[in-house]
Amino acid sequence: MVHTRGRTGSGDRRRRRAPAGVPVAALLLLALQGCQEPAAGDAGGKPSASPTGGTGGAGGTAGDPCALVTRAEAERLAGTALGPGRDLEGTCTYVAPASGPTAQVEVFAGEPGKNYYDAERGLGHELKPLEGIGDEAWLEDGSVFLRASGQWVAIRLVRNEEPSRFDRPLEELARTVAGRL
C-alpha cells in the first residue's frame, strides 16, 4: 500500500509579491488620511491653518467643494453629462453614468487641495504657471491647482482623451473658482 501526503496551504512556501504600484498607492493613501478635518471637539471644530496661513473653511466656500464647482460647470469641463456631486471630507466627485463616456471631475478643497498639489510637485510633475488667477495657479495634464485668499483648490479631470484638449476649460474654471474664494 502506498501512502501519499497531500499539500496544505501551510506547506506551500511560494512567495507572493505585491504589484509594483502598491507601495506608491499606500503612501498616497497615508498622505491623504492626514487631510481629514478635525472632529468637532478638536480645535473648536474648525479646520486647522494651512501651511500658507489661511484656513480651509474661511468664508464657508472652500469647506464645500461641491459649491466651488457646480455640476453644470463640471459637465461643461468634461464635455458630457455627469451625476450629482458626492462630497466626502473636502472633496467633491462628479462621475459620468456607466452608459456614457468615461469621465470624472474631482474637486479638492482646503487641505486636500494643498496636499494634492504638494504630491504632484513632489513627484516631479511639470506644472505650468497660470497668470492672473488668485494668488497663484498651476496647470498640468488634466489638473489645475490654485490658491486664492490663502485657500487651496485642486480640480482634476479624468477623460480618456488627450489631456491638453482640456487646458483652456481647466484654466477658465480655475478663474471662476478663484473668484468664489
HELIX and SHEET records of a PDB file:
HELIX    1   1 GLY A    9  GLY A   11  5                                   3    
HELIX    2   2 VAL A   22  GLN A   33  1                                  12    
HELIX    3   3 ALA A   43  GLY A   45  5                                   3    
HELIX    4   4 PRO A   65  LEU A   68  1                                   4    
HELIX    5   5 ARG A   71  ALA A   78  1                                   8    
HELIX    6   6 GLU A  111  GLY A  122  1                                  12    
HELIX    7   7 PRO A  163  PHE A  166  5                                   4    
HELIX    8   8 ASP A  167  ARG A  180  1                                  14    
SHEET    1   A 7 ARG A  86  LEU A  88  0                                        
SHEET    2   A 7 THR A  91  VAL A  95 -1                                        
SHEET    3   A 7 ALA A 103  ALA A 109 -1                                        
SHEET    4   A 7 GLN A 151  ARG A 159 -1                                        
SHEET    5   A 7 SER A 143  ALA A 148 -1                                        
SHEET    6   A 7 GLU A 136  GLU A 140 -1                                        
SHEET    7   A 7 LYS A 128  PRO A 129 -1                                        
END                                                                             
